[in-house]
Amino acid sequence: MNRIKQYFKAKKAKIYEEDYKFLMNFLNEKELEYFNKLPVYEKRHSLDVCYYLIDKYGVEEYDLLKAAIFHDIGKIKAKITPTKKAIAVILKKIPFLANLLERPVYFLKVYYNHAEYGAEICKEIGLNERIVGIVRHHHDNNPKDENIIKLQEADEKN
């Protein structure tokens, strides 16, 4: 049910003036340039993940908040629409089919590996190793790092 809500939320996503003010105070020019490569629905999602961490946990930690903003940046390597994302999520429930299609269907490869691609892009941007590590591991099963656990919760809720 949460995935259905996410789909419709993505279809009508917007970025508001107060979001841009937040970003302008938080990101440097190069970081903002990369953030703006995301489609609007991914920008909204990333901001919502960041705001969730601030609102629920009172997070002020720079590294975790930057990781929240950039956790899905790896998806810029392919044009992944909300419909393609829905397809990828459904296929992931059928591992045999997902594995079979991942290599020949580029957007699936990017979607399923966006954490690794995102870590590489974060390095390219010049973000520190802590942020790179959080982004790289934000889909790991059973993480031990408290920041990754919080990011996973925020990601799932938004």
C-alpha positions as CSV (number, residue, x, y, z in Angstrom):
1,M,0.0,0.0,0.0
2,N,2.9,2.4,0.8
3,R,4.3,1.8,-2.7
4,I,1.0,2.8,-4.3
5,K,0.9,6.0,-2.2
6,Q,4.6,6.7,-3.3
7,Y,3.6,6.3,-6.9
8,F,0.8,8.8,-6.8
9,K,2.9,11.2,-4.7
10,A,5.6,11.0,-7.3
11,K,3.2,11.8,-10.1
12,K,2.2,15.1,-8.5
13,A,5.5,16.1,-6.8
14,K,6.6,19.7,-6.6
15,I,9.5,21.6,-5.2
16,Y,8.6,24.8,-3.4
17,E,10.4,28.1,-2.7
18,E,11.1,27.1,0.9
19,D,12.7,23.9,-0.4
20,Y,15.1,25.9,-2.6
21,K,15.9,28.2,0.2
22,F,16.8,25.2,2.4
23,L,18.9,23.7,-0.5
24,M,20.7,27.1,-1.1
25,N,21.8,27.2,2.5
26,F,22.8,23.6,2.6
27,L,24.4,22.7,-0.8
28,N,27.3,24.4,-2.6
29,E,27.0,25.2,-6.3
30,K,28.3,21.9,-7.6
31,E,26.1,19.9,-5.2
32,L,23.1,21.9,-6.3
33,E,23.9,21.3,-9.9
34,Y,24.0,17.5,-9.3
35,F,20.8,17.6,-7.2
36,N,19.0,19.4,-10.0
37,K,19.8,16.5,-12.4
38,L,17.2,14.4,-10.5
39,P,13.7,14.4,-11.8
40,V,11.2,16.5,-9.7
41,Y,9.7,13.5,-8.0
42,E,13.2,12.2,-6.8
43,K,14.1,15.7,-5.6
44,R,10.8,15.8,-3.6
45,H,11.5,12.4,-2.2
46,S,15.1,13.3,-1.2
47,L,13.9,16.5,0.5
48,D,11.2,14.6,2.3
49,V,13.7,12.0,3.6
50,C,15.9,14.8,4.8
51,Y,13.0,16.7,6.5
52,Y,11.9,13.4,8.1
53,L,15.3,13.0,9.7
54,I,15.2,16.5,11.0
55,D,11.6,16.3,12.3
56,K,11.6,12.8,13.8
57,Y,15.1,12.6,15.1
58,G,16.2,16.3,15.4
59,V,19.2,15.4,13.1
60,E,21.6,18.2,12.6
61,E,24.5,16.0,11.5
62,Y,25.7,17.4,8.2
63,D,26.9,14.0,6.8
64,L,23.6,12.2,7.4
65,L,21.5,15.1,6.0
66,K,23.7,15.3,2.9
67,A,23.5,11.6,2.5
68,A,19.7,11.9,2.7
69,I,19.7,14.5,-0.1
70,F,22.0,12.4,-2.3
71,H,20.9,8.9,-1.4
72,D,19.2,8.3,-4.8
73,I,21.5,10.4,-6.9
74,G,22.7,7.2,-8.7
75,K,19.3,7.1,-10.5
76,I,20.4,10.0,-12.7
77,K,22.3,7.5,-14.8
78,A,19.0,6.5,-16.4
79,K,15.6,8.1,-17.0
80,I,13.6,6.3,-14.4
81,T,10.0,7.5,-14.4
82,P,7.5,6.6,-11.6
83,T,6.1,3.9,-13.9
84,K,9.5,2.4,-14.6
85,K,10.2,2.5,-10.8
86,A,6.9,0.6,-10.2
87,I,7.9,-2.0,-12.7
88,A,11.3,-2.4,-11.1
89,V,9.7,-2.8,-7.6
90,I,7.3,-5.4,-8.9
91,L,10.0,-7.3,-10.7
92,K,12.2,-7.3,-7.6
93,K,9.5,-9.5,-6.0
94,I,10.2,-12.1,-8.7
95,P,14.0,-12.4,-8.2
96,F,14.5,-14.8,-11.2
97,L,12.9,-12.4,-13.6
98,A,14.6,-9.4,-12.1
99,N,18.0,-11.0,-12.4
100,L,17.2,-12.1,-16.0
101,L,16.2,-8.6,-17.1
102,E,18.6,-6.5,-15.1
103,R,21.5,-6.7,-17.6
104,P,19.6,-6.1,-20.9
105,V,17.2,-3.5,-19.5
106,Y,19.4,-0.6,-18.5
107,F,16.9,1.3,-16.2
108,L,16.6,-1.9,-14.1
109,K,20.3,-2.2,-13.8
110,V,20.5,1.4,-12.7
111,Y,17.5,1.1,-10.3
112,Y,18.8,-2.1,-8.6
113,N,22.4,-0.7,-8.3
114,H,21.7,3.0,-7.7
115,A,23.3,3.0,-4.3
116,E,26.7,1.9,-5.7
117,Y,26.3,4.4,-8.7
118,G,25.3,7.1,-6.2
119,A,28.4,6.5,-4.1
120,E,30.5,7.0,-7.1
121,I,28.7,10.2,-8.1
122,C,29.1,11.5,-4.5
123,K,32.8,11.0,-4.9
124,E,32.7,12.9,-8.2
125,I,30.8,15.7,-6.5
126,G,33.5,15.8,-3.8
127,L,31.5,14.7,-0.8
128,N,33.4,13.1,2.1
129,E,33.9,9.4,2.6
130,R,31.3,9.2,5.4
131,I,28.6,10.5,3.1
132,V,29.8,8.2,0.3
133,G,29.6,5.2,2.7
134,I,26.1,6.0,3.9
135,V,24.9,6.4,0.3
136,R,26.6,3.2,-0.8
137,H,25.1,1.2,2.0
138,H,21.6,2.7,2.3
139,H,20.0,-0.5,0.9
140,D,22.1,-3.0,2.9
141,N,20.2,-5.6,4.8
142,N,20.7,-5.5,8.6
143,P,23.0,-2.5,8.8
144,K,24.8,-1.8,12.1
145,D,25.4,1.9,11.5
146,E,22.7,4.0,13.3
147,N,22.7,6.6,10.6
148,I,22.0,4.1,7.8
149,I,19.2,2.6,9.9
150,K,17.6,6.1,10.3
151,L,18.1,6.8,6.6
152,Q,16.4,3.5,5.7
153,E,13.5,4.3,7.9
154,A,13.1,7.8,6.4
155,D,13.5,6.4,2.9
156,E,10.8,3.8,3.5
157,K,8.4,6.3,5.1
158,N,8.7,8.8,2.2
